Amino acid sequence: MGKIVITGAAGFIGSCLAHHVFRNVSKDLLLVDDFSKTEKSNNLKGLEATTLIDRNDFLNLLPNLDIDFIFHLGARTDTTEFDVSIFDELNLNYSKTIWQHCSAHNIPLIYASSAATYGEGELGFDDNQEEMSKLKPLNPYGQSKLDFDIWALQQEQKPPFWIGLKFFNVFGPNEYHKTRMASVVFHAYNQIKATGKMKLFQSHRPDYPNGGQTRDFIYVKDLINVMMFWYNHKADSGIYNLGTGEPRTFNDLANATFKAMGLSPNIEFIPTPEDIRDKYQYYTKAEMARTLHASYDQGFMCLEDAVTDYVANYLQQDAYF
């Protein structure tokens, strides 16, 4: 038996997946990341029996490794970074090398794409592969993810089974290190704990009330369930959305967080900063029909239950996945 590889394994989603696979599938894991970042070290506690390889060494070692499956979640995910060369190196070219190795050595691959590929959503959020070249991401991060999706679809030589997953708004344990880039739930909890209230952006559109802007929020436990479905399913290769298909408002999320903390809602609305106002998304929804058609039938936690689980079992206890 070869190893299961998880790149980005010290990060938020990667570490949650690593713990799940370690507990439920195999302890013979090969975890790849930049392990010099000590702020992520707590995410790896309990995984001491696994093999760690530095991100910069992995591609050179790859030809000599015995691998059964690769989850490629590692990427530069900062949406405020505008140095395209960083994304070309870490998101595009790094992913191409992994793809080519999987194709040449018959290794199944699941990789993380992003809902950032949809840009403002003017073309909708349908994971129709024929339409992906028309999408217009808003930043180099989203563009790098789209560039790889399009490149993958164009390849004649492919892994025996492969899935690209467009993650929507993921929240859950093990995101403590993400600071500014952490989920809205994480920030809501910490704001409410510190000040007793939650600040949300005002609506600057007449068709949306304040706090009525929506996102497709998905709990990381549901995200892992879908990834493990594809790991076990190994059919219907392609690029798929990964959200719940149920957009919810920021008011819903804030109210759920207050309730999970045993507090009455106290929401303050502040103007959306002018530098992002014209690019601010008011609606996202993962069209999930293709995933459901592929026989995924486990459903998704409702936002209120997911927020309660996250707050009660992780945030209030400083606990990890």
C-alpha positions as CSV (number, residue, x, y, z in Angstrom):
1,M,0.0,0.0,0.0
2,G,1.3,3.4,-0.9
3,K,0.8,6.6,1.0
4,I,-2.0,9.1,0.9
5,V,-0.6,12.6,0.2
6,I,-2.2,15.8,1.5
7,T,-0.6,19.1,0.4
8,G,-1.4,22.2,2.5
9,A,-1.7,19.8,5.4
10,A,-0.9,22.4,8.1
11,G,-3.5,24.8,6.9
12,F,-7.2,25.1,7.9
13,I,-8.9,22.6,5.5
14,G,-5.8,20.5,4.9
15,S,-5.3,19.8,8.6
16,C,-8.9,18.9,9.2
17,L,-8.8,16.5,6.3
18,A,-5.5,15.0,7.5
19,H,-7.0,14.3,11.0
20,H,-10.1,12.7,9.4
21,V,-8.1,10.5,7.1
22,F,-5.6,9.6,9.9
23,R,-8.5,8.6,12.2
24,N,-10.8,6.8,9.7
25,V,-8.8,5.7,6.6
26,S,-5.1,5.3,7.0
27,K,-2.2,6.4,9.3
28,D,0.2,6.1,6.4
29,L,0.0,9.8,5.4
30,L,2.5,12.0,3.7
31,L,1.8,15.6,4.7
32,V,3.2,18.5,2.6
33,D,3.4,22.2,3.7
34,D,5.6,25.0,4.8
35,F,6.1,23.6,8.3
36,S,8.3,26.6,9.3
37,K,5.2,28.6,10.1
38,T,4.8,27.9,13.8
39,E,1.4,29.6,14.0
40,K,0.0,26.5,12.3
41,S,1.8,23.9,14.5
42,N,-1.3,23.2,16.7
43,N,-3.2,22.1,13.6
44,L,-0.8,19.1,13.4
45,K,-1.0,17.9,17.0
46,G,-2.0,14.2,17.0
47,L,-0.5,13.6,13.6
48,E,3.0,12.9,14.9
49,A,3.0,9.4,13.3
50,T,2.8,10.8,9.8
51,T,5.6,11.8,7.4
52,L,6.1,15.5,6.9
53,I,7.8,16.9,3.8
54,D,8.5,20.6,3.2
55,R,6.6,22.1,0.3
56,N,9.8,23.2,-1.4
57,D,11.2,19.6,-1.3
58,F,8.1,17.7,-2.3
59,L,8.3,18.0,-6.1
60,N,11.9,16.8,-6.2
61,L,11.1,13.8,-4.0
62,L,7.8,13.0,-5.8
63,P,9.3,10.6,-8.4
64,N,10.7,8.3,-5.6
65,L,7.6,8.2,-3.4
66,D,5.1,5.3,-3.3
67,I,1.7,7.1,-3.5
68,D,-1.8,5.7,-3.8
69,F,-3.8,9.0,-3.8
70,I,-3.1,12.8,-3.7
71,F,-5.3,15.5,-2.1
72,H,-3.7,18.7,-3.4
73,L,-5.1,21.5,-1.2
74,G,-1.9,23.6,-0.8
75,A,-2.0,27.0,-2.4
76,R,-1.4,30.7,-1.8
77,T,-4.9,31.8,-0.9
78,D,-4.4,35.5,-0.1
79,T,-7.0,37.4,-2.2
80,T,-5.2,40.7,-1.4
81,E,-1.8,39.6,-2.9
82,F,-1.4,41.0,-6.4
83,D,2.1,39.6,-7.3
84,V,1.1,37.3,-10.1
85,S,4.5,35.5,-10.1
86,I,3.8,34.1,-6.6
87,F,0.5,32.5,-7.9
88,D,2.2,31.3,-11.0
89,E,4.7,29.4,-9.0
90,L,2.7,28.1,-6.0
91,N,-0.8,27.7,-7.5
92,L,-0.4,27.1,-11.3
93,N,3.0,25.5,-12.0
94,Y,3.2,23.5,-8.8
95,S,-0.2,22.0,-9.5
96,K,0.7,21.2,-13.1
97,T,3.7,19.2,-11.9
98,I,1.5,17.2,-9.5
99,W,-1.1,16.6,-12.2
100,Q,1.6,15.4,-14.7
101,H,3.0,13.0,-12.1
102,C,-0.4,11.6,-11.3
103,S,-1.1,11.2,-15.0
104,A,2.2,9.4,-15.7
105,H,2.0,7.1,-12.7
106,N,-1.8,6.3,-12.6
107,I,-2.4,8.1,-9.3
108,P,-5.9,9.5,-8.5
109,L,-6.0,13.2,-7.7
110,I,-8.4,15.6,-5.9
111,Y,-7.4,19.2,-5.9
112,A,-8.8,22.4,-4.5
113,S,-10.1,25.0,-6.9
114,S,-12.2,28.0,-5.6
115,A,-15.4,29.8,-6.0
116,A,-13.2,32.9,-6.5
117,T,-13.0,31.7,-10.1
118,Y,-16.6,33.0,-10.5
119,G,-15.6,36.7,-9.9
120,E,-18.6,38.8,-9.3
121,G,-20.9,36.0,-10.3
122,E,-22.3,37.9,-13.3
123,L,-22.3,34.6,-15.2
124,G,-23.8,32.6,-12.3
125,F,-22.3,29.9,-10.2
126,D,-22.8,26.8,-12.4
127,D,-20.0,24.3,-12.6
128,N,-20.5,23.8,-16.3
129,Q,-17.1,22.9,-17.6
130,E,-17.8,24.2,-21.1
131,E,-18.4,27.7,-19.8
132,M,-15.4,28.1,-17.5
133,S,-13.2,29.9,-20.0
134,K,-15.7,32.8,-19.9
135,L,-15.3,33.5,-16.1
136,K,-13.7,36.7,-14.9
137,P,-12.1,36.4,-11.4
138,L,-11.6,39.6,-9.5
139,N,-8.0,38.9,-8.3
140,P,-4.8,37.0,-9.1
141,Y,-5.7,34.3,-6.7
142,G,-9.0,33.5,-8.4
143,Q,-7.3,33.8,-11.8
144,S,-4.6,31.3,-10.8
145,K,-7.3,28.8,-9.8
146,L,-9.2,29.3,-13.0
147,D,-6.1,29.1,-15.1
148,F,-5.3,25.7,-13.7
149,D,-8.9,24.5,-14.1
150,I,-8.9,25.4,-17.8
151,W,-5.4,23.9,-18.2
152,A,-6.5,20.6,-16.6
153,L,-9.6,20.4,-18.9
154,Q,-7.4,20.8,-21.9
155,Q,-5.0,18.0,-21.1
156,E,-5.1,14.8,-23.1
157,Q,-3.1,12.9,-20.5
158,K,-5.1,12.8,-17.2
159,P,-4.9,11.0,-13.9
160,P,-7.0,7.8,-13.9
161,F,-9.5,9.7,-11.7
162,W,-9.4,13.4,-10.9
163,I,-11.7,15.9,-9.3
164,G,-11.3,19.7,-8.9
165,L,-13.5,21.2,-6.2
166,K,-14.5,24.9,-6.2
167,F,-14.7,25.6,-2.5
168,F,-17.2,28.3,-1.5
169,N,-17.2,30.0,2.0
170,V,-15.7,27.5,4.3
171,F,-15.6,27.9,8.1
172,G,-14.7,25.7,11.0
173,P,-12.0,24.6,13.4
174,N,-8.3,25.0,12.7
175,E,-8.5,28.4,11.1
176,Y,-7.1,30.2,14.2
177,H,-3.9,31.1,12.3
178,K,-5.6,32.8,9.4
179,T,-6.2,36.1,11.2
180,R,-7.6,38.5,8.6
181,M,-8.4,35.8,6.1
182,A,-10.3,33.7,8.6
183,S,-14.1,33.0,8.1
184,V,-16.8,35.5,9.0
185,V,-18.0,33.1,11.8
186,F,-14.5,33.2,13.4
187,H,-14.5,37.0,13.3
188,A,-18.1,37.2,14.5
189,Y,-17.3,35.1,17.5
190,N,-14.3,37.1,18.4
191,Q,-16.0,40.5,17.9
192,I,-19.0,39.5,20.0
193,K,-16.8,38.1,22.7
194,A,-14.7,41.3,22.8
195,T,-17.4,44.0,22.3
196,G,-20.8,42.3,22.7
197,K,-21.8,43.3,19.2
198,M,-21.1,42.3,15.6
199,K,-20.4,44.8,12.8
200,L,-21.7,44.0,9.3
201,F,-21.4,45.9,6.1
202,Q,-24.4,48.0,5.0
203,S,-26.1,47.3,1.8
204,H,-25.4,49.8,-0.9
205,R,-28.0,48.3,-3.2
206,P,-31.8,48.9,-2.9
207,D,-32.6,45.3,-3.6
208,Y,-30.8,44.0,-0.5
209,P,-31.5,45.1,3.1
210,N,-28.6,45.7,5.4
211,G,-27.1,42.3,6.3
212,G,-29.2,40.7,3.6
213,Q,-26.1,40.1,1.4
214,T,-25.8,36.3,1.0
215,R,-23.0,33.7,0.8
216,D,-23.0,29.9,0.4
217,F,-21.4,29.1,3.8
218,I,-20.2,25.5,4.2
219,Y,-18.9,23.9,7.3
220,V,-15.5,22.2,7.0
221,K,-17.0,18.9,8.2
222,D,-19.4,18.8,5.3
223,L,-16.5,19.8,3.0
224,I,-14.6,16.7,4.2
225,N,-17.6,14.5,3.8
226,V,-17.8,15.5,0.1
227,M,-14.0,15.0,-0.4
228,M,-14.2,11.5,1.1
229,F,-17.2,10.7,-1.1
230,W,-15.1,11.4,-4.1
231,Y,-12.1,9.5,-2.6
232,N,-14.3,6.4,-2.3
233,H,-16.5,7.0,-5.4
234,K,-13.6,7.4,-7.9
235,A,-15.9,8.0,-10.9
236,D,-17.2,11.0,-12.8
237,S,-14.0,12.9,-13.1
238,G,-14.3,16.6,-13.6
239,I,-14.6,20.0,-11.8
240,Y,-17.4,20.5,-9.3
241,N,-18.7,23.1,-7.0
242,L,-18.4,22.5,-3.3
243,G,-20.9,24.6,-1.2
244,T,-24.3,23.7,0.3
245,G,-26.4,25.1,-2.5
246,E,-28.3,27.1,0.1
247,P,-27.2,30.8,0.3
248,R,-27.7,32.4,3.6
249,T,-27.5,36.0,4.7
250,F,-24.9,37.6,6.9
251,N,-27.8,38.5,9.3
252,D,-28.5,34.7,9.6
253,L,-24.9,34.0,10.3
254,A,-24.6,36.8,12.9
255,N,-27.8,35.7,14.6
256,A,-26.7,32.1,14.7
257,T,-23.4,33.1,16.3
258,F,-25.1,35.2,19.0
259,K,-27.5,32.3,19.7
260,A,-24.6,29.8,20.0
261,M,-23.0,32.1,22.5
262,G,-26.2,32.5,24.5
263,L,-26.6,36.2,23.7
264,S,-29.2,38.4,22.2
265,P,-28.3,39.8,18.7
266,N,-26.6,43.2,18.7
267,I,-25.7,44.0,15.1
268,E,-24.2,47.3,13.9
269,F,-24.1,48.2,10.2
270,I,-21.1,50.1,8.9
271,P,-20.4,51.4,5.3
272,T,-18.7,49.0,2.9
273,P,-15.2,50.5,2.3
274,E,-15.3,52.4,-0.9
275,D,-12.2,50.7,-2.3
276,I,-14.1,47.3,-2.4
277,R,-17.7,48.6,-2.8
278,D,-17.9,48.3,-6.5
279,K,-16.5,44.7,-6.5
280,Y,-18.4,43.5,-3.4
281,Q,-20.5,40.3,-4.0
282,Y,-24.1,40.4,-2.8
283,Y,-24.9,36.8,-3.7
284,T,-23.2,33.5,-4.1
285,K,-24.7,30.0,-4.5
286,A,-23.0,26.8,-5.4
287,E,-25.1,25.0,-8.0
288,M,-24.8,21.4,-6.7
289,A,-26.9,19.5,-9.2
290,R,-23.9,17.7,-10.8
291,T,-22.6,16.5,-7.4
292,L,-26.0,15.3,-6.4
293,H,-26.4,13.6,-9.8
294,A,-23.1,11.7,-9.0
295,S,-25.0,10.1,-6.0
296,Y,-23.8,12.3,-3.1
297,D,-26.6,11.9,-0.6
298,Q,-25.3,12.8,2.8
299,G,-26.7,16.3,2.8
300,F,-25.3,19.3,4.6
301,M,-25.6,20.7,8.1
302,C,-27.9,23.8,8.3
303,L,-26.0,27.0,9.1
304,E,-27.4,27.3,12.7
305,D,-26.3,23.7,13.6
306,A,-22.9,24.1,12.1
307,V,-22.3,27.5,13.8
308,T,-23.4,26.0,17.1
309,D,-21.0,23.0,16.7
310,Y,-18.1,25.3,15.8
311,V,-18.7,27.8,18.6
312,A,-19.5,25.3,21.4
313,N,-17.0,22.5,20.6
314,Y,-14.1,24.5,19.2
315,L,-14.0,28.3,19.6
316,Q,-15.2,28.5,23.2
317,Q,-12.7,25.7,24.1
318,D,-9.8,26.8,21.9
319,A,-10.0,23.3,20.6
320,Y,-8.8,21.8,17.3
321,F,-10.3,19.3,14.9
